[in-house]
Structure formats: C-alpha cells, structure tokens
C-alpha cells in the first residue's frame, strides 16, 4: 500500500471511529456472550408489526460479523434497512432511523477492504444528519439514543443507568414514539428483576402510563400483574385471563409468556405453570422457545420444590425436554446452563446422582472461558453441598469460583459464603479459607 493510500485509509478510519453504531459502542464482545445473545434475538422472532425488527437485524449483523460470518452480517444489515422502512411507515426510503445502520455498513465495508463503499455509507450518514439534525444541538439524534439504549439492554443489567439515560433523552426529544417509552419502562423494571419487593411508586406510575399508551402490549400487562402481586394483591384470576391472550399471540420471547410463567410459579403454583407451558407447546409443538419455557417450569418444580409427591412421569418429561433444549441451543455458552439444569434434575430424582455426577464431570473437563468456568464451579459446589452432602469438597469449589478474576454474582456468592463459613466456624479448614480470602487482593 502506497503512502497516499495508507493516509487515505487512516483518515477514513478516524471518521469511522466518530460514528455512532455497534462497531463504536462499548460492548462485551466475548464469544460466549455474543452466541447467547444471537440465540435470544432469534427467539424474539420476525413477526410483522414488531417495531424493533430493524434494531434486531442491526444487532444480529454486528454479532455475526464478530463471530466471523461476514456474509450473514451483510445480509442482516441489509435486512435492517428494509425492516426500518416498513416499521416507520414512511413515504421516504431513508430517514434518521438508518443512521446506525449506515454506520454499521460503513464499518463492514471498511473491514472487508472496500474503502469506496465504506466512504459511500459515511457520506450517507452525513447527508442524513444534515437533513434530519438532532432537535437538541448538543445531543445525539433521538433515533441513535433509542437504538443505543435498546441494544445496551441486551448486554445485561449493569448497563441499566446508561439505558435509562439514553431512553429518557430520546423520549424527551421525540415523545410520540410509543415503543421507546414501553422499552424504557421494561428496562426500569428489569433492574428489579430478582427483587421480592415492588418497584418504586415513580416507576409504577410510568408503568401505568405506558400501559395506557400501549394497551395491546401483553409484556407490560404481565409486568403490571407481577408488581401488584408483589404488593400482596390476589392476581390469580387476572393471570389466567391474561394467559388466554398470550396464548393467542404469535410465539415470541416478546409475547410475555416467560414472565407470565414466572408469575404463575411465584404466585399461583408450580404445577399450573407447567400446565400453561404445555398448553402453549401443544399449540406450537415445534417452537424451541416454548420448549425452553416448559423445561424451565419442570426445573422449578423439581429442583426448587423437591417433595415426595413428584411422580416419575414428570421427572421423565423434564429430562427429555432438557435433552431436546440442549440440542436446540447447541452453542457451548447456551447449552452449559441447560446441562447444569439437567444435572440438577437428575440429582433430585430417584437413583439419578450418578447421571448428575457424570454431567458435571464432563462440564468440568471442558475448555471454557473464565466466566463460564466460574459458573460451573459455583453450581458444582452447591450440588456437592446439597445433593452429595460433601461440605469439604463444596468449599474447594467455592474457592475455585472465587479465585477466578471475573466479577459476577457467582464470585460474590462464593466469597460471601466462605466468609459466613469462617464466622460460623463450621469447617476444619478455617485458617486455609481465611488465608485464601486475604490473598484475593482486597475482595475479602
């Protein structure tokens, strides 16, 4: 490459880095995270009328590029442009909703060595920004804020403050976008996902307003039901009525089915959750998302509500569903949790401990990313303690989980548990654990 060509490429790269798109946003690009996210996006489905189809395709394009499939990336980015045109019902083929998409295409062509095409999309971004300037001079265009917020939602709850901020900025500048407001409220409630207490009154007010603006959104309706249940309201009849509506809707992870099953599990019964999942699966027997939902319901029933009344047919159904789900989500990062669930189901079933141990040993021998390894150690430690009644080895694996330098729920749980063991003096290796925690470098 000549000096002028190299200079031209360098100038182009500087301009590309100034774009707002998936290639310049700060994401967790670990392979395991991207693979799991790809499968989750597939489960949303491609039903017409889903206002996020363009955003889904944009993110899928970026994920496929990062996973090494440039042709799939190109296909998804092209599909995103078409999905945006349909969802915006615009007379024009182009609009500010394509700013992120054109940025992605500029980067894709650059990575493929197609500088002229990359420059073309850079120019398209400039044209759009000139034609549709942001309503607020010192801020990004609301379309960019909304897409950035929706995308960050998919990368975990640790981004919740940024997600809320970006949605608020987008909504303030363009308050008529109902789906932005709906997703903003869902993001706010998701931050309390594992809390037994209801969200703050301010968020409940936002939820009420979002329901009024978006009355057909059953995901919002289920969230409203759950929050009222947390306050002590009796919601069983409403939940069953809502289930009829969810069952009539197209299958999608955005349908509200998974959250509704959680409401059934938490406030009605484990068995009714199973019945609802099976009813949905009967209507759509080939949908892997519903098979996954049903498998989760059986796992809740067997692992969390272990009792002598559990019949063998339920255990057999749980095992067969989990084996099927493992084959339907074959990528390592997705199948790990399903294999752990299968092991725990075996551990709770009659004469199943040998099968559980076999699965765990296979998982422990796999070549995994540190975060995945940490997760396996965490679950194996719990299995050793509760199912094998082996606290000594359980402590060993909690130390292994804590030692891996990945800040996570699993690491924190293991550290807190080891501290508790020291305080209650229930172990012969107290000094060893004390020294281990001291050597963790300030984490103890």
Secondary structure, DSSP 4 states (H G I P E B T S, - for coil): --HHHHHHHHHHHHHHHTS-STTTS-----HHHHHHHHHHHHHH---TT-TTHHHHHHHHHHHHHHTT-HHHHHHHHHHHHHHHHHHTT-SSS--GGGHHHHHHHHHHHHHTT-HHHHHHHHHHHHHHHHHS--SSTTS--HHHHHHHHHHHHTT-GGGHHHHHHHHHHHHHH-TT-HHHHHHHHHHHHHTTTT-SSPPPHHHHHHHHHHHHH-TT-HHHHHHHHHHHHHTT---HHHHHHHHHHHHHSPP-TTSSHHHHHHHHHHHT-HHHHHHHHHHHHHHSTT-HHHHHHHHHHHHIIIIIS--TT--HHHHHHHHHHHHHHHHHS-SHHHHHHHHHHHHHHHHHSTT-HHHHHHHHHHHHTS---HHHHHHHHHHHHHHHHHTS--HHHHHHHHHHHHHSS--SHHHHHHHHHHHHHHHHT--TTHHHHHHHHHTTSS--
